[in-house]
Amino acid sequence: RGQLVETDRSGLVAGYVGQTAPLVTERFDEADEGMLFIDEAYGLTGDQYGEEAVNTLVKEMEDHRDDLVVIVAGYPDPMVAFIAQNPGLASRFRTEIDRGLVRRRPDRAAAVGH
């Protein structure tokens, strides 16, 4: 409880349809009252396994919105496709940090984090 759990596609997607949702739920259970960090989250786009993972991600984020922080990371352009693949996904994130903005406008770096 209260710990950081780091994962990527390999920790969220199973080899067969129907086995992915339980993996996603397991990652959420591991991160209970802590933080789930999904690196290269855009890796969940483009196939039915990733779609199943994202659909489950949306449900779990809603179910745990008051007791878990979810951070997704990746390159900007592929992340746009990741967020766009499920209509409910964007609304689950309260804050977006664009590292490119911080590099281009260091005077706004403090504002980005608030």
C-alpha positions as CSV (number, residue, x, y, z in Angstrom):
1,R,0.0,0.0,0.0
2,G,1.1,3.5,-0.8
3,Q,3.9,2.5,-3.1
4,L,5.0,3.3,-6.6
5,V,4.4,0.6,-9.2
6,E,6.1,1.1,-12.5
7,T,5.0,-0.8,-15.6
8,D,4.7,-0.7,-19.3
9,R,2.9,-2.6,-22.0
10,S,4.5,-5.9,-21.0
11,G,3.0,-5.6,-17.5
12,L,-0.5,-4.8,-18.7
13,V,-1.1,-6.9,-21.8
14,A,-1.4,-10.7,-21.8
15,G,-1.0,-13.1,-24.7
16,Y,-4.7,-13.9,-25.2
17,V,-7.8,-11.8,-25.4
18,G,-9.6,-11.8,-22.1
19,Q,-6.4,-12.1,-20.0
20,T,-5.4,-8.5,-20.2
21,A,-8.1,-7.0,-18.0
22,P,-7.0,-9.0,-15.0
23,L,-3.4,-8.0,-15.5
24,V,-4.4,-4.3,-15.5
25,T,-6.5,-4.8,-12.3
26,E,-3.6,-6.6,-10.7
27,R,-1.3,-3.6,-11.3
28,F,-3.9,-1.3,-9.7
29,D,-4.2,-3.6,-6.7
30,E,-0.4,-3.5,-6.4
31,A,-0.4,0.3,-6.4
32,D,-3.3,0.6,-3.9
33,E,-3.2,4.0,-2.2
34,G,0.0,4.8,-4.0
35,M,1.0,5.6,-7.6
36,L,0.9,3.6,-10.8
37,F,3.4,4.8,-13.4
38,I,2.9,3.5,-17.0
39,D,6.0,4.2,-19.1
40,E,5.7,4.4,-22.9
41,A,1.9,4.2,-22.5
42,Y,1.4,4.8,-26.2
43,G,2.5,1.1,-26.6
44,L,-1.1,0.3,-25.6
45,T,-2.4,1.6,-29.0
46,G,-2.9,-0.2,-32.2
47,D,-4.3,-3.6,-31.3
48,Q,-7.1,-5.3,-29.5
49,Y,-4.9,-6.2,-26.5
50,G,-3.9,-2.6,-25.9
51,E,-7.5,-1.6,-26.4
52,E,-8.6,-4.0,-23.7
53,A,-5.9,-2.7,-21.4
54,V,-7.0,0.9,-22.0
55,N,-10.7,0.2,-21.5
56,T,-9.8,-1.5,-18.2
57,L,-7.5,1.3,-17.3
58,V,-10.3,3.8,-17.7
59,K,-12.6,1.8,-15.4
60,E,-9.9,1.2,-12.8
61,M,-9.0,4.9,-12.8
62,E,-12.6,5.8,-12.2
63,D,-13.0,3.2,-9.4
64,H,-9.8,4.4,-7.7
65,R,-9.8,8.1,-8.5
66,D,-9.7,9.1,-4.8
67,D,-7.0,6.7,-3.6
68,L,-4.5,6.3,-6.4
69,V,-2.4,8.5,-8.7
70,V,-1.9,7.3,-12.3
71,I,0.9,8.8,-14.4
72,V,1.4,7.9,-18.0
73,A,4.5,8.9,-19.9
74,G,5.7,8.8,-23.5
75,Y,6.7,10.8,-26.5
76,P,4.2,13.6,-27.2
77,D,2.8,12.6,-30.7
78,P,2.2,9.0,-29.8
79,M,0.7,10.0,-26.5
80,V,-2.0,12.0,-28.4
81,A,-3.1,8.8,-30.1
82,F,-3.0,7.0,-26.8
83,I,-5.3,9.5,-25.1
84,A,-7.6,9.7,-28.2
85,Q,-8.2,5.9,-28.4
86,N,-10.9,6.0,-25.6
87,P,-13.3,8.8,-25.2
88,G,-13.2,8.6,-21.4
89,L,-9.5,8.5,-21.0
90,A,-8.6,12.2,-21.3
91,S,-11.1,13.2,-18.6
92,R,-9.4,10.8,-16.1
93,F,-6.3,13.0,-16.1
94,R,-6.4,16.2,-14.1
95,T,-3.0,17.5,-15.1
96,E,-0.8,17.3,-18.2
97,I,2.9,18.2,-18.1
98,D,4.5,18.8,-21.4
99,R,8.2,18.5,-20.9
100,G,8.8,20.3,-24.2
101,L,7.0,23.3,-22.8
102,V,9.3,23.4,-19.8
103,R,12.4,23.2,-22.1
104,R,11.0,26.0,-24.4
105,R,9.6,28.2,-21.7
106,P,11.6,27.7,-18.5
107,D,9.9,30.8,-17.0
108,R,6.6,28.7,-17.0
109,A,8.2,25.6,-15.4
110,A,6.9,26.4,-12.0
111,A,3.4,26.9,-13.3
112,V,3.3,23.6,-15.1
113,G,3.8,21.7,-11.9
114,H,0.9,23.5,-10.1
